[in-house]
Amino acid sequence: MELHIWLLVITLTCAEGVLVLTQSPGSVSTHSGQMVTMRCARSEGDAGSYGVFWYKQASVGSAPQWVITHWANGQIDRPTWATDKIVPSRDATDNSYILTIKNAVDQDQGIYSCSAQKHFGQGTHVHILTKQPLPPLVVLFPPSRDDKSKGDVTLTCLASGFYPYTIQALWSVDGTARTEGVEISITSPEQNGTYTISSYLRVPASKWESDKQTYTCTVQHESLSSPLQKSISSTCNY
């Protein structure tokens, strides 16, 4: 009998899928005084039957801080410092949890993550704009001479002087998107509040020397009416 019980438990466990919490949007920028709304969709299980915890990080890598809990019975718990301008809710149409921040201010900026049944969403970056968006200056650097003697070479796409934080730098080779071999680093804000990002594309030195391809970095930012593109060709001598 005990064996049959264990088999039943194992079968039920395997039949259940793995809960995934998907947050949207990934990033949102708004001016002070506006309202911010983010969603956390469940891949399975009724959102109305499970509670959700929301946490906030001041920046990437910082310790998470509990913001609010919305229990399945509708009860809401907050830490003593939190105000009622942060409002949780649910949406049955897409089986999601919702977090709304009313009258957002600079102190509300951060990364908000949902958590249910010990699973976490990927986070929503909230940026409170303190000034008008500033466009990036984009420069594409070829591999260094020292780099060419190694097995791989590195192309660097540098975008600087932009605001707010959210930006995309995408690579393509002869018009085809490239994600393999890409690394990204972003600096802390400069004294003037702007940001700098470096996107690196590593390619085999043999391909750079012989394939005669065109490498393009495309930068997208809310300050731009259309994406900025910079291209470089391996046919040129650098």
Residue frames relative to the residue before (quaternion, step in Angstrom):
aa qw qx qy qz dx dy dz
M 1.0000 0.0000 0.0000 0.0000 0.00 0.00 0.00
E 0.6460 0.5315 -0.3174 0.4466 3.57 0.96 -0.92
L 0.6269 0.5407 -0.3260 0.4566 3.58 1.04 -0.81
H 0.6555 0.5153 -0.3116 0.4557 3.58 0.96 -0.89
I 0.6310 0.5327 -0.3349 0.4538 3.59 1.04 -0.76
W 0.6634 0.5020 -0.3036 0.4646 3.57 0.95 -0.92
L 0.6331 0.5257 -0.3338 0.4598 3.58 1.01 -0.78
L 0.6399 0.5241 -0.3217 0.4607 3.57 1.03 -0.80
V 0.6483 0.5178 -0.3145 0.4612 3.59 0.95 -0.88
I 0.6626 0.5038 -0.3000 0.4660 3.59 0.92 -0.93
T 0.6541 0.5186 -0.3155 0.4513 3.59 0.96 -0.88
L 0.6741 0.4894 -0.3008 0.4642 3.59 0.93 -0.89
T 0.6365 0.5332 -0.3250 0.4527 3.57 1.02 -0.79
C 0.6840 0.4821 -0.2848 0.4676 3.58 0.92 -0.89
A 0.6363 0.5483 -0.3365 0.4258 3.56 1.11 -0.68
E 0.6360 0.5235 -0.3337 0.4584 3.56 1.17 -0.55
G 0.3908 -0.7071 0.5325 0.2526 3.57 -0.98 0.79
V 0.5623 -0.5721 0.4678 0.3710 3.52 -1.34 0.02
L 0.4229 -0.7140 0.5002 0.2474 3.57 -0.74 1.05
V 0.0518 -0.7674 0.6390 0.0115 3.55 -0.97 0.96
L 0.1703 -0.7677 0.6122 0.0825 3.55 -0.91 0.98
T 0.0883 -0.8185 0.5677 -0.0033 3.56 -0.54 1.21
Q 0.1890 -0.8115 0.5473 0.0790 3.55 -0.57 1.18
S 0.0235 0.7735 -0.6332 0.0172 3.53 -1.18 0.68
P 0.5412 -0.2484 -0.8030 0.0211 1.48 -1.96 1.53
G 0.6225 -0.5279 0.4069 0.4103 3.56 -1.27 0.19
S 0.7875 0.0055 0.0237 0.6159 3.54 1.16 -0.65
V 0.0114 -0.7899 0.6131 -0.0058 3.55 -1.08 0.72
S 0.1245 -0.7781 0.6135 0.0518 3.57 -1.01 0.89
T 0.1042 0.7904 -0.5969 0.0899 3.56 -0.94 0.87
H 0.5202 -0.6297 0.4737 0.3293 3.55 -1.23 0.42
S 0.6551 -0.5136 0.3885 0.3951 3.54 -1.24 0.52
G 0.7607 0.3499 -0.2785 0.4704 3.55 -0.98 0.91
Q 0.6136 0.5486 -0.3439 0.4520 3.57 1.27 -0.26
M 0.4958 -0.6403 0.5012 0.3050 3.57 -1.35 0.16
V 0.1727 -0.7723 0.6059 0.0810 3.57 -1.05 0.84
T 0.0349 -0.7937 0.6073 -0.0015 3.58 -0.93 0.93
M 0.0024 -0.7862 0.6177 -0.0196 3.56 -0.97 0.91
R 0.2686 -0.7745 0.5603 0.1184 3.54 -1.18 0.66
C 0.1249 -0.7582 0.6374 0.0566 3.53 -1.29 0.56
A 0.1112 -0.8416 0.5284 0.0154 3.58 -0.10 1.33
R 0.3431 -0.7279 0.5622 0.1907 3.57 -1.02 0.87
S 0.4148 -0.6965 0.5263 0.2565 3.57 -1.04 0.77
E 0.7916 -0.0130 0.0229 0.6105 3.58 1.20 -0.49
G 0.7150 0.3978 -0.3249 0.4744 3.54 -1.25 0.43
D 0.4807 -0.6920 0.4643 0.2730 3.56 -0.91 0.95
A 0.4584 -0.6969 0.4800 0.2718 3.58 -0.72 1.07
G 0.6455 0.5372 -0.3199 0.4386 3.57 1.13 -0.58
S 0.6802 0.4903 -0.2778 0.4688 3.57 1.27 -0.31
Y 0.7461 0.3298 -0.1880 0.5469 3.58 1.28 -0.15
G 0.4556 -0.6727 0.5145 0.2743 3.53 -1.11 0.72
V 0.2016 -0.7655 0.5986 0.1227 3.55 -1.29 0.36
F 0.2219 -0.7403 0.6219 0.1266 3.54 -1.12 0.78
W 0.1516 -0.7644 0.6186 0.1003 3.58 -1.10 0.70
Y 0.0965 -0.7912 0.6038 0.0127 3.54 -0.98 0.97
K 0.1953 -0.7706 0.5961 0.1127 3.55 -1.25 0.47
Q 0.1427 -0.7415 0.6492 0.0919 3.53 -1.12 0.83
A 0.4853 -0.6655 0.4789 0.3037 3.58 -0.94 0.83
S 0.7768 -0.0764 0.0754 0.6205 3.58 1.13 -0.72
V 0.6870 -0.4603 0.3489 0.4410 3.58 -1.29 0.22
G 0.8069 0.2675 -0.2077 0.4839 3.57 -0.84 0.99
S 0.5851 0.5742 -0.3843 0.4247 3.60 1.21 -0.25
A 0.6362 -0.5488 0.3832 0.3836 3.57 -1.23 0.45
P 0.4395 -0.6958 0.4933 0.2817 3.62 -0.91 0.84
Q 0.2085 -0.7635 0.6039 0.0942 3.54 -1.14 0.76
W 0.4529 -0.6905 0.4938 0.2725 3.57 -0.81 1.01
V 0.2109 -0.8009 0.5549 0.0786 3.55 -0.87 1.05
I 0.7786 -0.2034 0.2027 0.5580 3.58 0.79 -1.04
T 0.1700 -0.7488 0.6287 0.1230 3.56 -1.30 0.47
H 0.1125 -0.7654 0.6316 0.0500 3.56 -0.99 0.92
W 0.2305 -0.8163 0.5190 0.1055 3.56 -0.24 1.29
A 0.6722 -0.5135 0.3547 0.3983 3.56 -1.29 0.41
N 0.6902 0.4743 -0.2832 0.4674 3.61 1.08 -0.64
G 0.6238 -0.5708 0.3240 0.4242 3.58 1.32 0.12
Q 0.4967 0.6589 -0.4328 0.3631 3.58 1.23 -0.23
I 0.1864 -0.7754 0.5979 0.0800 3.57 -1.08 0.82
D 0.0752 -0.7800 0.6208 0.0228 3.56 -0.90 0.99
R 0.0587 -0.7886 0.6121 0.0025 3.55 -1.04 0.89
P 0.5077 -0.5769 0.5125 0.3831 3.58 -1.22 0.34
T 0.6801 -0.5291 0.3177 0.3958 3.58 -1.17 0.47
W 0.6769 0.5092 -0.3045 0.4356 3.59 1.07 -0.66
A 0.6116 0.5931 -0.3487 0.3907 3.60 1.17 -0.54
T 0.2890 -0.7519 0.5700 0.1620 3.56 -1.11 0.73
D 0.6113 -0.5852 0.3944 0.3581 3.56 -1.27 0.30
K 0.4515 0.6594 -0.4817 0.3596 3.60 1.19 0.31
I 0.6310 0.4473 -0.3304 0.5410 3.60 1.30 -0.19
V 0.0192 -0.8431 0.5317 -0.0781 3.56 -0.38 1.30
P 0.1974 -0.7754 0.5873 0.1222 3.62 -0.77 1.00
S 0.0498 0.7768 -0.6274 0.0213 3.56 -1.22 0.52
R 0.3366 -0.7166 0.5675 0.2263 3.55 -1.35 -0.07
D 0.1539 -0.7620 0.6208 0.1016 3.56 -1.25 0.49
A 0.3134 -0.7896 0.5017 0.1629 3.57 -0.40 1.25
T 0.5692 0.6318 -0.3900 0.3531 3.62 1.11 -0.54
D 0.7978 0.1373 -0.0990 0.5787 3.60 1.06 -0.64
N 0.4846 -0.7112 0.4103 0.3017 3.57 1.26 0.57
S 0.4803 0.6872 -0.4093 0.3599 3.55 0.86 0.95
Y 0.3947 -0.6354 0.6054 0.2719 3.48 -1.43 0.35
I 0.1682 -0.7847 0.5916 0.0770 3.58 -1.10 0.70
L 0.0801 -0.7624 0.6390 0.0625 3.55 -1.11 0.74
T 0.0882 -0.7963 0.5985 0.0057 3.56 -0.81 1.08
I 0.1394 -0.7570 0.6343 0.0723 3.55 -0.99 0.92
K 0.2053 -0.7925 0.5661 0.0963 3.57 -0.55 1.18
N 0.8503 0.0910 -0.0725 0.5133 3.55 -1.18 0.67
A 0.0123 0.8555 -0.5165 0.0361 3.58 0.83 1.05
V 0.1015 -0.7704 0.6280 0.0425 3.54 -1.12 0.80
D 0.7530 -0.4161 0.2615 0.4375 3.55 -1.31 0.23
Q 0.6478 0.5419 -0.3189 0.4302 3.60 1.03 -0.76
D 0.6181 0.5505 -0.3429 0.4442 3.61 1.23 -0.32
Q 0.4770 0.6763 -0.4385 0.3505 3.59 1.24 -0.17
G 0.4223 0.6879 -0.5146 0.2893 3.57 -1.01 0.81
I 0.5396 -0.5853 0.4904 0.3548 3.54 -1.33 -0.29
Y 0.1412 -0.8093 0.5692 0.0341 3.57 -0.57 1.21
S 0.0486 -0.8058 0.5899 -0.0186 3.57 -0.81 1.07
C 0.3111 -0.7261 0.5833 0.1888 3.55 -1.08 0.81
S 0.0708 -0.7878 0.6110 0.0319 3.56 -1.20 0.54
A 0.0989 0.7717 -0.6218 0.0903 3.56 -0.94 0.97
Q 0.8500 0.0150 -0.0443 0.5248 3.56 -0.94 0.93
K 0.6825 -0.5265 0.2583 0.4362 3.56 0.96 1.01
H 0.5707 0.5209 -0.4053 0.4886 3.58 1.22 0.50
F 0.2271 -0.7879 0.5636 0.0999 3.57 -1.15 0.69
G 0.4396 -0.6390 0.5589 0.2933 3.54 -1.24 0.55
Q 0.6230 -0.5847 0.3835 0.3506 3.56 -1.27 0.31
G 0.5815 -0.6202 0.3561 0.3878 3.58 1.27 -0.09
T 0.1761 -0.7383 0.6412 0.1125 3.53 -1.26 0.63
H 0.2910 -0.7561 0.5649 0.1566 3.57 -0.73 1.12
V 0.1135 -0.7916 0.5995 0.0318 3.58 -0.68 1.12
H 0.0604 -0.7949 0.6036 -0.0120 3.56 -0.71 1.15
I 0.1854 -0.7658 0.6088 0.0925 3.56 -0.79 1.05
L 0.3180 -0.7896 0.4991 0.1621 3.55 -0.44 1.24
T 0.1757 -0.7883 0.5845 0.0780 3.54 -0.86 1.02
K 0.7776 0.1159 -0.0968 0.6103 3.59 1.30 -0.06
Q 0.6790 -0.4840 0.3516 0.4254 3.55 -1.28 0.13
P 0.5882 -0.5847 0.4176 0.3713 3.62 -1.09 0.66
L 0.1846 -0.7691 0.6062 0.0839 3.57 -1.10 0.81
P 0.4218 -0.7284 0.4775 0.2520 3.62 -0.83 0.94
P 0.4948 -0.6616 0.4732 0.3059 3.59 -1.16 0.53
L 0.3268 -0.6498 0.6373 0.2546 3.52 -1.34 0.42
V 0.1235 -0.8298 0.5439 0.0205 3.59 -0.59 1.14
V 0.0051 0.7744 -0.6313 0.0422 3.56 -0.92 1.02
L 0.1889 -0.7736 0.5973 0.0948 3.57 -0.96 0.90
F 0.1640 -0.8145 0.5545 0.0470 3.56 -0.59 1.20
P 0.4091 -0.6945 0.5307 0.2619 3.62 -0.99 0.82
P 0.6685 -0.4607 0.3656 0.4552 3.60 -1.25 0.08
S 0.4938 -0.6333 0.4999 0.3242 3.56 -1.16 0.58
R 0.6403 -0.5218 0.3882 0.4087 3.58 -1.23 0.36
D 0.6392 0.5223 -0.3267 0.4604 3.59 1.00 -0.76
D 0.6111 0.5802 -0.3349 0.4216 3.56 1.08 -0.78
K 0.6516 0.5655 -0.3200 0.3914 3.58 0.99 -0.86
S 0.6373 0.5323 -0.3343 0.4458 3.59 1.18 -0.42
K 0.6263 0.5321 -0.3312 0.4636 3.59 1.29 -0.16
G 0.6982 -0.4764 0.3316 0.4190 3.56 -1.29 0.06
D 0.7781 0.1864 -0.0973 0.5920 3.56 1.14 -0.70
V 0.2237 -0.7316 0.6193 0.1767 3.54 -1.29 0.39
T 0.2803 -0.7746 0.5505 0.1355 3.57 -1.18 0.57
L 0.1857 -0.7378 0.6410 0.1011 3.53 -0.97 1.00
T 0.1741 -0.8064 0.5617 0.0631 3.57 -0.95 0.89
C 0.1270 -0.7608 0.6346 0.0486 3.55 -0.86 1.08
L 0.0811 -0.8206 0.5655 -0.0157 3.56 -0.43 1.28
A 0.0290 -0.7714 0.6357 -0.0095 3.57 -0.80 1.09
S 0.0233 0.8339 -0.5465 0.0744 3.59 -0.58 1.12
G 0.7994 0.3622 -0.2370 0.4167 3.54 -1.35 0.34
F 0.5223 0.6578 -0.4129 0.3521 3.60 1.17 0.37
Y 0.0084 -0.7549 0.6558 -0.0018 3.52 -1.35 0.45
P 0.5398 -0.2019 -0.8159 0.0469 1.62 -1.84 1.72
Y 0.8321 -0.3273 0.2072 0.3968 3.48 -1.51 -0.10
T 0.6798 0.5409 -0.3012 0.3932 3.59 0.90 -0.96
I 0.1820 0.7651 -0.5903 0.1817 3.56 -0.78 1.11
Q 0.1866 -0.7582 0.6107 0.1320 3.57 -1.24 0.46
A 0.0583 -0.7569 0.6499 0.0349 3.55 -1.08 0.84
L 0.0458 -0.8299 0.5541 -0.0469 3.56 -0.39 1.28
W 0.2722 -0.7721 0.5578 0.1365 3.56 -1.03 0.86
S 0.0177 0.7618 -0.6473 -0.0202 3.53 -1.24 0.58
V 0.2064 -0.7526 0.6151 0.1120 3.54 -1.23 0.62
D 0.8177 -0.1042 -0.0024 0.5661 3.56 -0.49 1.25
G 0.7529 -0.4231 0.2025 0.4617 3.56 0.98 0.91
T 0.6465 0.4988 -0.3204 0.4802 3.60 1.27 -0.12
A 0.5030 -0.6775 0.4463 0.2980 3.59 -0.76 1.06
R 0.0987 -0.7870 0.6083 0.0295 3.56 -1.04 0.84
T 0.0567 -0.7982 0.5997 0.0072 3.58 -0.81 1.06
E 0.5910 0.5759 -0.3686 0.4280 3.58 1.16 -0.49
G 0.8165 0.2394 -0.1889 0.4902 3.56 -0.96 0.87
V 0.5374 0.6254 -0.3976 0.4024 3.59 1.26 0.30
E 0.0002 -0.7672 0.6414 -0.0099 3.56 -1.03 0.89
I 0.1526 -0.7978 0.5809 0.0530 3.57 -1.07 0.76
S 0.0039 0.7663 -0.6422 -0.0182 3.56 -1.10 0.73
I 0.1012 -0.7868 0.6076 0.0390 3.55 -1.06 0.80
T 0.4094 -0.7334 0.4932 0.2265 3.56 -0.94 0.90
S 0.5794 -0.5057 0.4851 0.4163 3.53 -1.34 0.13
P 0.6646 -0.5050 0.3365 0.4360 3.62 -1.14 0.38
E 0.4529 -0.6446 0.5403 0.2956 3.55 -1.13 0.72
Q 0.7106 -0.4500 0.3107 0.4428 3.59 -1.26 0.14
N 0.6962 0.4482 -0.2734 0.4896 3.58 1.14 -0.59
G 0.6004 -0.6150 0.3365 0.3847 3.59 1.29 0.19
T 0.5657 0.5942 -0.3937 0.4146 3.61 1.25 -0.01
Y 0.3643 -0.7348 0.5412 0.1853 3.54 -1.33 0.32
T 0.1805 -0.7453 0.6299 0.1229 3.53 -1.36 0.37
I 0.0628 -0.7887 0.6113 0.0176 3.56 -0.98 0.87
S 0.1340 -0.7570 0.6336 0.0872 3.55 -1.14 0.71
S 0.0827 -0.7738 0.6273 0.0313 3.56 -0.87 1.00
Y 0.1574 -0.8146 0.5571 0.0354 3.55 -0.72 1.13
L 0.1037 -0.7667 0.6310 0.0567 3.54 -1.04 0.85
R 0.1529 -0.7880 0.5934 0.0604 3.55 -0.67 1.16
V 0.0108 0.7814 -0.6224 0.0436 3.55 -0.92 1.00
P 0.5999 -0.5531 0.4152 0.4023 3.60 -1.11 0.49
A 0.5468 -0.6354 0.4359 0.3275 3.57 -0.95 0.89
S 0.6213 0.5582 -0.3441 0.4290 3.58 1.05 -0.74
K 0.6535 0.4998 -0.3154 0.4729 3.60 1.03 -0.76
W 0.6400 0.5268 -0.3264 0.4542 3.57 0.97 -0.83
E 0.7144 0.4688 -0.2584 0.4506 3.59 0.92 -0.88
S 0.8294 0.3045 -0.1143 0.4543 3.58 0.94 -0.82
D 0.6860 0.5531 -0.3045 0.3615 3.62 1.03 -0.64
K 0.2868 -0.7995 0.4942 0.1855 3.63 1.24 -0.19
Q 0.3511 0.7492 -0.4857 0.2820 3.57 0.84 0.98
T 0.3825 -0.6972 0.5580 0.2374 3.54 -1.32 0.41
Y 0.1714 -0.7903 0.5859 0.0522 3.55 -0.75 1.14
T 0.0715 -0.8200 0.5675 -0.0198 3.56 -0.77 1.10
C 0.1647 -0.7434 0.6415 0.0934 3.53 -1.08 0.87
T 0.1070 -0.7957 0.5958 0.0202 3.57 -0.73 1.12
V 0.1317 -0.8074 0.5742 0.0309 3.57 -0.67 1.14
Q 0.0957 -0.7853 0.6113 0.0200 3.55 -0.90 1.03
H 0.1240 0.7740 -0.6066 0.1327 3.56 -0.88 1.02
E 0.5984 -0.6218 0.3670 0.3473 3.57 -1.03 0.77
S 0.6102 0.5579 -0.3514 0.4392 3.62 1.20 -0.36
L 0.6633 0.5148 -0.2903 0.4591 3.60 1.25 -0.37
S 0.4221 -0.6945 0.5212 0.2605 3.58 -0.95 0.85
S 0.7683 0.0158 -0.0235 0.6394 3.57 1.24 -0.47
P 0.6389 -0.5521 0.3593 0.3974 3.62 -1.13 0.55
L 0.3721 -0.6950 0.5724 0.2255 3.55 -1.23 0.64
Q 0.0814 -0.8073 0.5839 0.0261 3.57 -0.87 0.93
K 0.0385 -0.7529 0.6568 0.0167 3.52 -1.13 0.82
S 0.0901 -0.8172 0.5692 0.0091 3.57 -0.86 1.00
I 0.0673 -0.7680 0.6364 0.0248 3.51 -1.26 0.56
S 0.2346 -0.7922 0.5521 0.1118 3.56 -0.98 0.82
S 0.4632 -0.6825 0.4935 0.2759 3.55 -1.02 0.80
T 0.5382 0.6171 -0.4117 0.4001 3.61 1.25 -0.04
C 0.6205 0.5510 -0.3456 0.4381 3.58 1.24 -0.37
N 0.4075 -0.6846 0.5449 0.2615 3.55 -1.19 0.53
Y 0.0400 -0.8011 0.5971 -0.0081 3.57 -0.72 1.08
